Amino acid sequence: MKYGKAVVLVVEDSTIIRMSAVDLVLSAGYEALEACDADEAIRILESRNDIDLVFTDVQMPGTMDGIKLSHYIRDRWPPVRLIVASGAAILKESDLPTGSRAFSKPYDNHAITDAMANLLSIGNTTELAS
């Protein structure tokens, strides 16, 4: 069982939106990390073993978009919870790994923090082997 604040990695190429999402994570009482694309997110995930949730945008530059990133994370780090947001693509949770949550932008901050709390509480009661 992990103790202390949950760690949320925000992956967003827009600096303004990323800063806003980091503020949202912090205001919800979690520790926030940030990445500007999937490649940076993977480097961070490879360097740390304390990331509980990834909150990613869909459309961003680099080798993969947020949907591909979410599947990559699920395959490589199964316990990490996933929230995916998109301003352009119509997201269906069926496009995402099992247990992920999908949101359209602009998203409601309370809906995101509620989803984080829900996903993280699942993570605390159902510890998955890493």
Secondary structure, 3 states (H helix, E strand, C coil): CCCCCCEEEEECCCHHHHHHHHHHHHHCCCEEEEECCHHHHHHHHHHCCCCCEEEEECCCCCCCCHHHHHHHHHHHCCCCEEEEEECCCCCCHHHCCCCCEEEECCCCHHHHHHHHHHHHHHHHHCCCCC
